[in-house]
Amino acid sequence: MSESFTAQNTAMLLIDHQVGTMRWVRSIGFNELKANSLALTEAAKALDIPLMLTSSMEAYAQGPLLSELKDIAPAEFAARIQRQLFNLDMGGMLGRKTGRASRLLAS
């Protein structure tokens, strides 16, 4: 049986929550997607869940991370992993960095 997610055993990774990338989503509207992303970030901060952010190619079509992320999680925003390609073991890195067994990845 797997262990349930708790604030004590979980870390969160938000992958490329960027303005341009999020506008490519067609299953829900941009504003709803943005609200969901910000709610996840606020929940991580309120529950003291370690949070990591990534972005890719911010100067191109993907655009910058949501600016509100900087207000909600300024340290994590500043320490975001900026990459050119998705070639990193992000889940493994999150686990090693935080020591948390459970990981929430949202892209």
N, C-alpha and C positions, 0 to 999 in steps of 0.2 A: 504494500500500500504506500502510495506517495504521501509525502508531508504536505499539509496545506500551506498556502502562502500566508505569511504573517509579516508584520513590520520588522520583526527581529531577524528573519531568515531570508529576506528578499532584497534584491537590488533592481533598479530600473534603468533601462537603456532606451532613449528616444532616438531613433535613427532618422536623420534627414528630415526633420520637421521644418522644412524650408518653404517659403512662400511659393516659389515656382513649382516645386515638386508637388506640393499639396494641391495646386490648381489643376494638375493632371488627373486627379482622382475624379471619377465619374459616378461612383456608387452613392456618394452623399455630397451635399453642397460644401463649398469651401468654408463658410461660416460655422457650420456644424462640426466639420473636421477640425477646424481651429479651436473651437470651444472644447472638443474632446481632448485635444493635445494639451491645452492649458490646464484642463481639469486633472489630467494625469500628473502633470508637473506639480500642480498645487497639492495634490494628494501625497505625492512622494515627499514634498517638503514638510507638509503638516504631520506626516507619520514618521518623519526622520528616516526615510528609506534612501539609501545612497542612490544618487542619480548621475548618469552620464549622458552627454549629448554628443551627437555626431552631425557633421555636415559634409557635403561633397560639392566641390566646384561652385562655391558661392558666387563667383564673379560671372557665372554663365547662367543658362536658363533655369537652373535649380534655384537660384536666388539665395538671399540670406535666410538664416533661421528666423522664425517668428520673433519679432522684436520684444514681445511681451515675455518671452522666456528669460530675457536679460533682467527684467524686473522681478520675476518670480524666483529665479535661481541664478543670481549674478555670478557666483563662484563657478558653478557648473558651466554657465555660458562662456565664461572666460577660458575655462579649461577644456572646452569642447574639442573633440578629435576632428580635425579638418583633414580630409583625405581626397584623393583624386579618383580612386576606384574602390569598390567594396571588396577588398582583398584581405581583410583582417578578420581574425576570429574574435568578433566583438563579444559574444556571449562568454567565451572563455576568459577574455581579458577582464570583463566585468566581474566574473567570479573571483579571479586571482586578485584583483585590486580591492575588492570589498570583503572577500572571505565569506560571502553569502552563497548558500547552496541553491536557492530559488532565484530565478531571474525573469523579469518581465521585459520583453523586447517589443517595442512598438515602432512600426515603420509606416 
